[in-house]
Amino acid sequence: MDTTDKLASYPDGLQQRLSAVRALIIDIGKSTETIGTLDESLKWGQISFATSKPKSGTPIRIDGDADAKTYSLYVPCSTSLIEDFRTVHPNMFDYHGNREIRLNLNHPLPKQELILFLTASMTYFLD
């Protein structure tokens, strides 16, 4: 299974939302010169994005739970990204532990907020 097959395996509403997040990640990767190459693959059964040449950022994984009507973005727990965002933007996201941002499918896509988080993730090692 590749990332296209994985995306197609989700129910429609979840598939559309994860596709929108995927498109944001790809757009940020292409429009931010310092990010370099963005590699997409499956890791632990989730769609994963990693920067390479240079390794400017930390990996981001996306997944969803159709039954709970949620979708999530994950970063490695060894980073300070979640804690940093929780400190500076305590009400921006539903934070879970030190690796997950969980979003509700019934709410609009928080595009501007996600752009901040995704850019910070993909440039994590540049700061």
N, CA, C and O atoms as a MOPAC input file, in Angstrom:
PM7 MOZYME 1SCF
protein

 N      0.85200 1    -1.18900 1     0.00000 1
 C      0.00000 1     0.00000 1     0.00000 1
 C      0.89200 1     1.24300 1     0.00000 1
 O      1.87800 1     1.31000 1     0.73300 1
 N      0.54000 1     2.21000 1    -0.81600 1
 C      1.26300 1     3.47600 1    -0.81700 1
 C      0.36700 1     4.56600 1    -0.21500 1
 O     -0.75000 1     4.28800 1     0.22300 1
 N      0.86100 1     5.79300 1    -0.19800 1
 C      0.10500 1     6.87900 1     0.45800 1
 C     -1.19900 1     7.18300 1    -0.27100 1
 O     -2.18700 1     7.55600 1     0.36100 1
 N     -1.21300 1     7.02900 1    -1.59200 1
 C     -2.44700 1     7.26700 1    -2.35600 1
 C     -3.50800 1     6.23700 1    -1.97100 1
 O     -4.67200 1     6.58100 1    -1.76900 1
 N     -3.09500 1     4.96700 1    -1.87200 1
 C     -4.02000 1     3.91100 1    -1.46000 1
 C     -4.50700 1     4.14000 1    -0.03200 1
 O     -5.68600 1     3.95100 1     0.26800 1
 N     -3.59900 1     4.54300 1     0.83900 1
 C     -3.96800 1     4.80200 1     2.23100 1
 C     -4.99900 1     5.92300 1     2.29800 1
 O     -6.00400 1     5.79500 1     2.99800 1
 N     -4.77000 1     6.99200 1     1.59700 1
 C     -5.70600 1     8.11300 1     1.58300 1
 C     -7.07000 1     7.66500 1     1.04300 1
 O     -8.11100 1     8.05400 1     1.57400 1
 N     -7.05800 1     6.86000 1     0.00000 1
 C     -8.30500 1     6.37400 1    -0.60300 1
 C     -9.06000 1     5.42200 1     0.32600 1
 O    -10.25900 1     5.20900 1     0.14600 1
 N     -8.37900 1     4.85100 1     1.31000 1
 C     -9.02600 1     3.88900 1     2.21200 1
 C     -9.89900 1     4.56000 1     3.28100 1
 O    -10.69400 1     3.88300 1     3.93300 1
 N     -9.76500 1     5.86100 1     3.46700 1
 C    -10.55000 1     6.57200 1     4.47400 1
 C    -11.95700 1     6.86900 1     3.94000 1
 O    -12.13800 1     7.03000 1     2.73300 1
 N    -12.95300 1     6.94200 1     4.83300 1
 C    -14.29000 1     7.38900 1     4.40600 1
 C    -14.21100 1     8.81000 1     3.84900 1
 O    -13.29000 1     9.55800 1     4.17600 1
 N    -15.18600 1     9.18200 1     3.00100 1
 C    -15.15500 1    10.44400 1     2.25300 1
 C    -14.79900 1    11.68100 1     3.06900 1
 O    -13.85600 1    12.38500 1     2.70700 1
 N    -15.50500 1    11.97300 1     4.14300 1
 C    -15.26200 1    13.19400 1     4.91700 1
 C    -13.85200 1    13.25000 1     5.47400 1
 O    -13.19700 1    14.29200 1     5.43300 1
 N    -13.39400 1    12.13200 1     5.98900 1
 C    -12.04500 1    12.05900 1     6.54900 1
 C    -11.01000 1    12.13000 1     5.43200 1
 O     -9.97300 1    12.77800 1     5.57700 1
 N    -11.29200 1    11.46700 1     4.32900 1
 C    -10.39100 1    11.50000 1     3.17800 1
 C    -10.21600 1    12.93200 1     2.66400 1
 O     -9.10300 1    13.34700 1     2.34100 1
 N    -11.30500 1    13.67700 1     2.59100 1
 C    -11.22700 1    15.06500 1     2.11300 1
 C    -10.40300 1    15.92900 1     3.05800 1
 O     -9.59200 1    16.74200 1     2.61400 1
 N    -10.60900 1    15.75600 1     4.36200 1
 C     -9.88200 1    16.58400 1     5.32300 1
 C     -8.40000 1    16.24300 1     5.32700 1
 O     -7.55800 1    17.14100 1     5.33500 1
 N     -8.07000 1    14.95300 1     5.32000 1
 C     -6.65800 1    14.56400 1     5.28700 1
 C     -6.00500 1    14.99400 1     3.97500 1
 O     -4.82400 1    15.34300 1     3.95600 1
 N     -6.75900 1    14.96900 1     2.89000 1
 C     -6.24000 1    15.45700 1     1.60200 1
 C     -5.93200 1    16.94800 1     1.67900 1
 O     -4.94200 1    17.41100 1     1.11400 1
 N     -6.78100 1    17.69700 1     2.37800 1
 C     -6.55300 1    19.13800 1     2.53400 1
 C     -5.28900 1    19.39200 1     3.36300 1
 O     -4.50400 1    20.28300 1     3.03900 1
 N     -5.09200 1    18.61400 1     4.42800 1
 C     -3.87900 1    18.76500 1     5.25600 1
 C     -2.65500 1    18.36900 1     4.44000 1
 O     -1.62500 1    19.04000 1     4.49500 1
 N     -2.76600 1    17.28900 1     3.69100 1
 C     -1.66400 1    16.84300 1     2.82900 1
 C     -1.30100 1    17.94000 1     1.82800 1
 O     -0.12200 1    18.22300 1     1.61500 1
 N     -2.30400 1    18.55000 1     1.22000 1
 C     -2.05900 1    19.62400 1     0.25400 1
 C     -1.35700 1    20.81100 1     0.91300 1
 O     -0.46800 1    21.41300 1     0.31100 1
 N     -1.74800 1    21.15200 1     2.14700 1
 C     -1.07100 1    22.23300 1     2.88500 1
 C      0.40200 1    21.90500 1     3.08500 1
 O      1.27400 1    22.74500 1     2.86400 1
 N      0.66800 1    20.67200 1     3.50400 1
 C      2.05300 1    20.24800 1     3.74600 1
 C      2.86700 1    20.36700 1     2.45900 1
 O      3.97000 1    20.91400 1     2.46500 1
 N      2.32900 1    19.86400 1     1.37300 1
 C      3.04200 1    19.90500 1     0.09300 1
 C      3.23500 1    21.34400 1    -0.37000 1
 O      4.31500 1    21.70000 1    -0.84100 1
 N      2.20500 1    22.17200 1    -0.24200 1
 C      2.31800 1    23.58600 1    -0.64500 1
 C      3.38300 1    24.31700 1     0.17000 1
 O      4.18500 1    25.06900 1    -0.38300 1
 N      3.38700 1    24.09700 1     1.47500 1
 C      4.39700 1    24.74300 1     2.32000 1
 C      5.79100 1    24.25800 1     1.92500 1
 O      6.72900 1    25.05000 1     1.84000 1
 N      5.91900 1    22.96000 1     1.68600 1
 C      7.20600 1    22.39800 1     1.28000 1
 C      7.71600 1    22.99600 1    -0.01900 1
 O      8.91000 1    23.26500 1    -0.15700 1
 N      6.81900 1    23.20400 1    -0.96800 1
 C      7.22300 1    23.75600 1    -2.27100 1
 C      7.48100 1    25.25500 1    -2.21800 1
 O      8.32300 1    25.76400 1    -2.95800 1
 N      6.77200 1    25.96200 1    -1.35900 1
 C      6.87200 1    27.42800 1    -1.35500 1
 C      7.88900 1    27.97500 1    -0.35700 1
 O      8.14800 1    29.17800 1    -0.34400 1
 N      8.45900 1    27.12900 1     0.46500 1
 C      9.43800 1    27.57300 1     1.45500 1
 C     10.80300 1    27.01200 1     1.06900 1
 O     11.08700 1    25.83200 1     1.27400 1
 N     11.63300 1    27.87300 1     0.51300 1
 C     12.91000 1    27.46600 1    -0.06100 1
 C     13.80800 1    26.71200 1     0.92200 1
 O     14.51000 1    25.78300 1     0.52300 1
 N     13.79500 1    27.09600 1     2.18900 1
 C     14.69700 1    26.47400 1     3.16800 1
 C     14.29100 1    25.05100 1     3.53000 1
 O     15.07400 1    24.33100 1     4.15000 1
 N     13.08700 1    24.63100 1     3.15800 1
 C     12.62400 1    23.28900 1     3.52600 1
 C     13.30200 1    22.21200 1     2.70100 1
 O     13.55000 1    21.12300 1     3.21800 1
 N     13.60600 1    22.46800 1     1.46300 1
 C     14.26600 1    21.44900 1     0.64800 1
 C     13.30000 1    20.37900 1     0.17100 1
 O     12.12500 1    20.65700 1    -0.07000 1
 N     13.78900 1    19.16500 1     0.03700 1
 C     12.99700 1    18.05000 1    -0.47900 1
 C     12.07000 1    17.50500 1     0.59500 1
 O     12.46500 1    17.34000 1     1.74900 1
 N     10.82700 1    17.22600 1     0.20000 1
 C      9.83300 1    16.66200 1     1.10300 1
 C      9.51800 1    15.24800 1     0.61800 1
 O      9.07400 1    15.05800 1    -0.51500 1
 N      9.75100 1    14.25800 1     1.48200 1
 C      9.50700 1    12.85800 1     1.13800 1
 C      8.21900 1    12.38800 1     1.80600 1
 O      8.02700 1    12.59200 1     3.00400 1
 N      7.34200 1    11.76000 1     1.03500 1
 C      6.07600 1    11.23000 1     1.53700 1
 C      6.13100 1     9.70600 1     1.51900 1
 O      6.54500 1     9.10400 1     0.52800 1
 N      5.71000 1     9.08600 1     2.62000 1
 C      5.72600 1     7.62700 1     2.71000 1
 C      4.71400 1     7.18800 1     3.76800 1
 O      4.01900 1     8.01600 1     4.35700 1
 N      4.64000 1     5.88600 1     3.99700 1
 C      3.82900 1     5.35500 1     5.09800 1
 C      4.75100 1     4.95400 1     6.23100 1
 O      5.73600 1     4.24800 1     6.01400 1
 N      4.44200 1     5.39600 1     7.42700 1
 C      5.17000 1     5.01200 1     8.64600 1
 C      4.13000 1     4.59600 1     9.67600 1
 O      3.21100 1     5.35600 1     9.98000 1
 N      4.27300 1     3.40700 1    10.20400 1
 C      3.32600 1     2.89900 1    11.20400 1
 C      1.88500 1     2.96400 1    10.69400 1
 O      0.95600 1     3.20800 1    11.46400 1
 N      1.71000 1     2.74300 1     9.38700 1
 C      0.38900 1     2.75400 1     8.78500 1
 C     -0.22000 1     4.13400 1     8.61800 1
 O     -1.40200 1     4.25800 1     8.29600 1
 N      0.57800 1     5.17600 1     8.83300 1
 C      0.09600 1     6.54700 1     8.69800 1
 C      0.87800 1     7.25900 1     7.59900 1
 O      2.03500 1     6.93200 1     7.33500 1
 N      0.23200 1     8.23800 1     6.96000 1
 C      0.90600 1     9.02500 1     5.93500 1
 C      1.92200 1     9.92900 1     6.63200 1
 O      1.59100 1    10.64900 1     7.57400 1
 N      3.15000 1     9.87700 1     6.15700 1
 C      4.25400 1    10.57300 1     6.81000 1
 C      4.98700 1    11.46400 1     5.81300 1
 O      5.12700 1    11.13200 1     4.63600 1
 N      5.44700 1    12.59800 1     6.31600 1
 C      6.22600 1    13.54900 1     5.51500 1
 C      7.51600 1    13.84800 1     6.26000 1
 O      7.50500 1    14.14600 1     7.45500 1
 N      8.62200 1    13.76600 1     5.54100 1
 C      9.92400 1    14.05600 1     6.14800 1
 C     10.72100 1    14.93500 1     5.19500 1
 O     10.66400 1    14.76700 1     3.97700 1
 N     11.45900 1    15.86600 1     5.76600 1
 C     12.31300 1    16.72800 1     4.95400 1
 C     13.66600 1    16.05300 1     4.76700 1
 O     14.15700 1    15.35000 1     5.65000 1
 N     14.25200 1    16.28200 1     3.60500 1
 C     15.60300 1    15.77700 1     3.34100 1
 C     16.28200 1    16.74200 1     2.37200 1
 O     15.62500 1    17.49100 1     1.65000 1
 N     17.58100 1    16.70500 1     2.37700 1
 C     18.37800 1    17.54500 1     1.45900 1
 C     17.96200 1    18.99900 1     1.49100 1
 O     17.50300 1    19.46900 1     0.45000 1
 N     18.06600 1    19.74300 1     2.52800 1
 C     18.56600 1    19.37900 1     3.85000 1
 C     17.44700 1    18.84700 1     4.75300 1
 O     16.26000 1    18.98600 1     4.45600 1
 N     17.86000 1    18.24400 1     5.84300 1
 C     16.89200 1    17.78200 1     6.84600 1
 C     16.54000 1    18.99500 1     7.71300 1
 O     17.06400 1    19.17500 1     8.81200 1
 N     15.65000 1    19.80000 1     7.18800 1
 C     15.29100 1    21.05800 1     7.84400 1
 C     14.26500 1    20.88100 1     8.96000 1
 O     14.18600 1    21.70200 1     9.87300 1
 N     13.48900 1    19.81800 1     8.88300 1
 C     12.39900 1    19.68000 1     9.84600 1
 C     12.25700 1    18.29300 1    10.39200 1
 O     12.98300 1    17.36900 1    10.02600 1
 N     11.28900 1    18.17300 1    11.29100 1
 C     10.98700 1    16.90100 1    11.92200 1
 C      9.82500 1    16.23800 1    11.17800 1
 O      8.97300 1    16.93700 1    10.62900 1
 N      9.77600 1    14.91400 1    11.15100 1
 C      8.69000 1    14.23800 1    10.44500 1
 C      7.30100 1    14.60700 1    10.99400 1
 O      7.13100 1    14.88800 1    12.18000 1
 N      6.33400 1    14.59300 1    10.09300 1
 C      4.92700 1    14.85000 1    10.43000 1
 C      4.14000 1    13.66000 1     9.89800 1
 O      4.32000 1    13.25900 1     8.74900 1
 N      3.27300 1    13.09800 1    10.72400 1
 C      2.37700 1    12.03600 1    10.26600 1
 C      0.94100 1    12.53100 1    10.41200 1
 O      0.63500 1    13.32800 1    11.29900 1
 N      0.06200 1    12.04900 1     9.52800 1
 C     -1.34700 1    12.39800 1     9.61900 1
 C     -2.18200 1    11.12200 1     9.60700 1
 O     -1.82700 1    10.14000 1     8.95500 1
 N     -3.28400 1    11.15100 1    10.32800 1
 C     -4.17500 1    10.00000 1    10.40300 1
 C     -5.51900 1    10.48000 1    10.91400 1
 O     -5.65400 1    11.63400 1    11.32200 1
 N     -6.50000 1     9.61600 1    10.89700 1
 C     -7.82100 1    10.00800 1    11.36900 1
 C     -8.58500 1     8.85100 1    11.95500 1
 O     -8.22600 1     7.68800 1    11.77200 1
 N     -9.64300 1     9.18500 1    12.66300 1
 C    -10.54000 1     8.21300 1    13.28300 1
 C    -11.96100 1     8.59000 1    12.87700 1
 O    -12.55800 1     9.50100 1    13.45100 1
 N    -12.49600 1     7.88200 1    11.88200 1
 C    -13.82700 1     8.20500 1    11.36100 1
 C    -14.90500 1     8.05500 1    12.42700 1
 O    -15.84100 1     8.85300 1    12.47400 1
 N    -14.78500 1     7.04300 1    13.28400 1
 C    -15.78700 1     6.82600 1    14.32500 1
 C    -15.82400 1     7.98000 1    15.32100 1
 O    -16.89900 1     8.40400 1    15.74600 1
 N    -14.65300 1     8.48500 1    15.69400 1
 C    -14.57600 1     9.60500 1    16.64800 1
 C    -14.74200 1    10.95100 1    15.94900 1
 O    -14.83800 1    11.98800 1    16.60500 1
 N    -14.77400 1    10.93200 1    14.62000 1
 C    -14.88000 1    12.15500 1    13.81500 1
 C    -13.72800 1    13.12300 1    14.10800 1
 O    -13.92900 1    14.32700 1    14.26500 1
 N    -12.51800 1    12.56100 1    14.17600 1
 C    -11.31700 1    13.36100 1    14.42400 1
 C    -10.22700 1    12.98300 1    13.42300 1
 O    -10.25400 1    11.91600 1    12.80900 1
 N     -9.27600 1    13.89100 1    13.28600 1
 C     -8.05800 1    13.62400 1    12.53100 1
 C     -6.92200 1    14.26500 1    13.30100 1
 O     -7.12200 1    15.22500 1    14.04400 1
 N     -5.72400 1    13.72300 1    13.11500 1
 C     -4.60100 1    14.15800 1    13.93300 1
 C     -3.34900 1    14.37300 1    13.11600 1
 O     -3.15700 1    13.78900 1    12.04900 1
 N     -2.49800 1    15.24000 1    13.66000 1
 C     -1.14500 1    15.43900 1    13.16300 1
 C     -0.21500 1    15.00400 1    14.28100 1
 O     -0.42700 1    15.34600 1    15.44500 1
 N      0.80800 1    14.25600 1    13.92800 1
 C      1.75800 1    13.73400 1    14.91100 1
 C      3.16900 1    14.19400 1    14.56900 1
 O      3.54600 1    14.26600 1    13.39900 1
 N      3.93300 1    14.49900 1    15.59300 1
 C      5.35900 1    14.77800 1    15.46100 1
 C      6.07900 1    13.91900 1    16.49000 1
 O      5.45300 1    13.47700 1    17.45300 1
 N      7.37300 1    13.66900 1    16.31900 1
 C      8.09200 1    12.86800 1    17.30400 1
 C      8.01900 1    13.48600 1    18.70300 1
 O      8.12500 1    14.70200 1    18.86700 1
 N      7.83800 1    12.62800 1    19.69800 1
 C      7.73300 1    13.11400 1    21.07600 1
 C      9.05700 1    13.68100 1    21.58300 1
 O      9.08400 1    14.34600 1    22.61900 1
 N     10.14200 1    13.43000 1    20.87700 1
 C     11.44200 1    13.96600 1    21.29200 1
 C     11.60300 1    15.44000 1    20.94000 1
 O     12.56400 1    16.07800 1    21.37200 1
 N     10.67200 1    15.98900 1    20.15800 1
 C     10.74800 1    17.41500 1    19.82800 1
 C     10.01100 1    18.22700 1    20.88500 1
 O      9.28500 1    17.67200 1    21.71100 1
 N     10.20000 1    19.52800 1    20.85500 1
 C      9.49400 1    20.43100 1    21.77300 1
 C      8.32800 1    21.13400 1    21.08100 1
 O      7.73900 1    22.05300 1    21.64900 1
 N      7.99100 1    20.71400 1    19.86600 1
 C      6.97300 1    21.41400 1    19.07700 1
 C      5.62700 1    21.53400 1    19.79100 1
 O      5.07800 1    22.63000 1    19.90200 1
 N      5.10500 1    20.42900 1    20.26700 1
 C      3.78700 1    20.45800 1    20.91100 1
 C      3.83800 1    21.32600 1    22.16000 1
 O      2.95100 1    22.15000 1    22.38300 1
 N      4.86100 1    21.14400 1    22.96800 1
 C      4.98400 1    21.94100 1    24.19700 1
 C      5.14200 1    23.42900 1    23.87400 1
 O      4.55000 1    24.27700 1    24.54200 1
 N      5.93000 1    23.74000 1    22.86200 1
 C      6.10600 1    25.13400 1    22.46100 1
 C      4.77700 1    25.74800 1    22.03200 1
 O      4.43200 1    26.85200 1    22.45200 1
 N      4.04000 1    25.03100 1    21.19900 1
 C      2.74400 1    25.55400 1    20.74700 1
 C      1.74500 1    25.63300 1    21.89200 1
 O      0.97200 1    26.58800 1    21.98300 1
 N      1.75900 1    24.63100 1    22.76500 1
 C      0.85100 1    24.63900 1    23.91400 1
 C      1.14000 1    25.84700 1    24.80800 1
 O      0.21400 1    26.43400 1    25.36800 1
 N      2.40100 1    26.22000 1    24.94400 1
 C      2.78800 1    27.35600 1    25.78200 1
 C      2.39500 1    28.68700 1    25.13500 1
 O      1.80300 1    29.54800 1    25.78500 1
 N      2.72900 1    28.84600 1    23.85700 1
 C      2.49900 1    30.11200 1    23.17100 1
 C      1.04700 1    30.26100 1    22.71000 1
 O      0.49400 1    31.36100 1    22.72500 1
 N      0.43700 1    29.15100 1    22.30200 1
 C     -0.93900 1    29.16500 1    21.77100 1
 C     -1.77700 1    28.11400 1    22.50600 1
 O     -2.15300 1    27.10900 1    21.90200 1
 N     -2.07600 1    28.31700 1    23.78000 1
 C     -2.73300 1    27.26800 1    24.56900 1
 C     -4.10100 1    26.83400 1    24.04700 1
 O     -4.50600 1    25.69400 1    24.27800 1
 N     -4.80700 1    27.69500 1    23.36500 1
 C     -6.15300 1    27.35500 1    22.90300 1
 C     -6.23600 1    27.11300 1    21.39700 1
 O     -7.32900 1    26.97100 1    20.84800 1
 N     -5.09400 1    27.06600 1    20.73700 1
 C     -5.09600 1    26.92400 1    19.28800 1
 C     -5.55800 1    25.53200 1    18.84600 1
 O     -6.31600 1    25.40200 1    17.88500 1
 N     -5.09800 1    24.49200 1    19.55000 1
 C     -5.37800 1    23.11600 1    19.16300 1
 C     -5.78100 1    22.29700 1    20.38700 1
 O     -5.63800 1    22.74000 1    21.52700 1
 N     -6.28800 1    21.09800 1    20.12400 1
 C     -6.53300 1    20.09700 1    21.16200 1
 C     -5.25900 1    19.24700 1    21.22100 1
 O     -5.07100 1    18.33500 1    20.41600 1
 N     -4.39400 1    19.55900 1    22.18200 1
 C     -3.09300 1    18.90100 1    22.29700 1
 C     -3.23500 1    17.60500 1    23.08900 1
 O     -3.94900 1    17.55500 1    24.09000 1
 N     -2.55300 1    16.55900 1    22.63500 1
 C     -2.55100 1    15.27800 1    23.33600 1
 C     -1.11200 1    14.84700 1    23.54200 1
 O     -0.38800 1    14.54900 1    22.59100 1
 N     -0.71400 1    14.82200 1    24.80400 1
 C      0.66100 1    14.46500 1    25.11700 1
 C      1.63200 1    15.43600 1    24.48500 1
 O      1.34800 1    16.62600 1    24.35200 1
 N      2.78400 1    14.91100 1    24.09700 1
 C      3.81100 1    15.76700 1    23.49900 1
 C      4.07500 1    15.40800 1    22.03600 1
 O      5.14800 1    15.67600 1    21.49500 1
 N      3.03600 1    14.77800 1    21.39400 1
 C      3.25100 1    14.40000 1    20.00100 1
 C      2.03800 1    14.55600 1    19.09200 1
 O      2.16500 1    14.35100 1    17.88500 1
 N      0.86600 1    14.91000 1    19.61800 1
 C     -0.34600 1    14.90700 1    18.79200 1
 C     -1.17300 1    16.18000 1    18.93000 1
 O     -1.35500 1    16.72400 1    20.01900 1
 N     -1.66200 1    16.62700 1    17.78600 1
 C     -2.69300 1    17.66100 1    17.70800 1
 C     -3.91600 1    16.96800 1    17.11900 1
 O     -3.85300 1    16.41400 1    16.02200 1
 N     -5.02200 1    16.99900 1    17.84800 1
 C     -6.24300 1    16.33100 1    17.38900 1
 C     -7.28000 1    17.38700 1    16.99800 1
 O     -7.54000 1    18.33200 1    17.74300 1
 N     -7.85900 1    17.20400 1    15.82000 1
 C     -8.82600 1    18.15500 1    15.28500 1
 C    -10.16000 1    17.45500 1    15.02500 1
 O    -10.20300 1    16.24700 1    14.79300 1
 N    -11.23500 1    18.22100 1    15.06700 1
 C    -12.58100 1    17.69800 1    14.91300 1
 C    -13.03300 1    17.85500 1    13.46000 1
 O    -12.93300 1    18.93800 1    12.88300 1
 N    -13.52800 1    16.77100 1    12.88000 1
 C    -14.01200 1    16.81100 1    11.49700 1
 C    -15.22000 1    17.72700 1    11.32500 1
 O    -15.46500 1    18.23000 1    10.22800 1
 N    -15.97300 1    17.94500 1    12.39500 1
 C    -17.17400 1    18.77900 1    12.32100 1
 C    -16.86200 1    20.27100 1    12.36700 1
 O    -17.75900 1    21.09500 1    12.18800 1
 N    -15.60100 1    20.62600 1    12.60400 1
 C    -15.19600 1    22.03000 1    12.63200 1
 C    -14.45800 1    22.36600 1    11.34900 1
 O    -13.86300 1    21.48000 1    10.73600 1
 N    -14.48100 1    23.62300 1    10.92800 1
 C    -13.74000 1    24.00000 1     9.71700 1
 C    -12.23800 1    23.73600 1     9.88400 1
 O    -11.70600 1    23.75300 1    10.99400 1
 N    -11.58400 1    23.49700 1     8.76700 1
 C    -10.13300 1    23.30300 1     8.76900 1
 C     -9.46800 1    24.58600 1     9.26200 1
 O     -9.66400 1    25.64500 1     8.66500 1
 N     -8.67900 1    24.51300 1    10.34900 1
 C     -7.99300 1    25.72200 1    10.84100 1
 C     -6.72700 1    25.99700 1    10.02300 1
 O     -5.60800 1    25.81300 1    10.50400 1
 N     -6.92600 1    26.43300 1     8.80000 1
 C     -5.84400 1    26.54500 1     7.82400 1
 C     -4.68500 1    27.40400 1     8.29700 1
 O     -3.53800 1    26.96000 1     8.25400 1
 N     -4.95500 1    28.62100 1     8.74700 1
 C     -3.86600 1    29.52200 1     9.15200 1
 C     -3.08800 1    28.96000 1    10.34400 1
 O     -1.86300 1    29.06400 1    10.39500 1
 N     -3.80300 1    28.36400 1    11.29900 1
 C     -3.15100 1    27.77900 1    12.46800 1
 C     -2.28900 1    26.58800 1    12.06000 1
 O     -1.17200 1    26.42100 1    12.55000 1
 N     -2.82100 1    25.75900 1    11.15400 1
 C     -2.04700 1    24.61500 1    10.68200 1
 C     -0.81800 1    25.05400 1     9.89600 1
 O      0.23700 1    24.42800 1     9.99900 1
 N     -0.94100 1    26.11100 1     9.12000 1
 C      0.22600 1    26.62300 1     8.38900 1
 C      1.33800 1    26.99800 1     9.37000 1
 O      2.50700 1    26.70000 1     9.12200 1
 N      0.98600 1    27.64500 1    10.47600 1
 C      1.99300 1    27.98600 1    11.49900 1
 C      2.66400 1    26.73100 1    12.04300 1
 O      3.89100 1    26.65400 1    12.11600 1
 N      1.84900 1    25.74900 1    12.42300 1
 C      2.39200 1    24.53100 1    13.01400 1
 C      3.21300 1    23.72900 1    11.99900 1
 O      4.30900 1    23.26500 1    12.31200 1
 N      2.69000 1    23.57100 1    10.80100 1
 C      3.39600 1    22.78600 1     9.79100 1
 C      4.70600 1    23.43700 1     9.37300 1
 O      5.70700 1    22.74800 1     9.18100 1
 N      4.70700 1    24.74700 1     9.23300 1
 C      5.94600 1    25.45200 1     8.89500 1
 C      6.97400 1    25.28300 1    10.00800 1
 O      8.15000 1    25.03400 1     9.74300 1
 N      6.52400 1    25.41900 1    11.25600 1
 C      7.43300 1    25.21200 1    12.40400 1
 C      7.98500 1    23.79300 1    12.40600 1
 O      9.15700 1    23.58400 1    12.71900 1
 N      7.15500 1    22.82200 1    12.06200 1
 C      7.60600 1    21.42300 1    12.02800 1
 C      8.64200 1    21.19100 1    10.93200 1
 O      9.65900 1    20.53200 1    11.14700 1
 N      8.36200 1    21.74600 1     9.75100 1
 C      9.23200 1    21.50500 1     8.59700 1
 C     10.49900 1    22.34700 1     8.60600 1
 O     11.37900 1    22.15200 1     7.76800 1
 N     10.60000 1    23.28200 1     9.54900 1
 C     11.82000 1    24.07800 1     9.69900 1
 C     12.40700 1    23.91600 1    11.10600 1
 O     13.24000 1    24.71900 1    11.52600 1
 N     11.98900 1    22.91100 1    11.81100 1
 C     12.35200 1    22.69500 1    13.21900 1
 C     13.86100 1    22.72400 1    13.46900 1
 O     14.31300 1    23.29500 1    14.46100 1
 N     14.62900 1    22.12000 1    12.59000 1
 C     16.07800 1    22.04600 1    12.79100 1
 C     16.83200 1    23.27300 1    12.27900 1
 O     18.05200 1    23.35500 1    12.42100 1
 N     16.12100 1    24.21200 1    11.69300 1
 C     16.75800 1    25.43200 1    11.20700 1
 C     16.82400 1    26.50900 1    12.28400 1
 O     17.63400 1    27.43000 1    12.18400 1
 N     15.98700 1    26.40600 1    13.30600 1
 C     15.93800 1    27.43600 1    14.36400 1
 C     17.06100 1    27.29100 1    15.36000 1
 O     17.15500 1    28.07700 1    16.30200 1

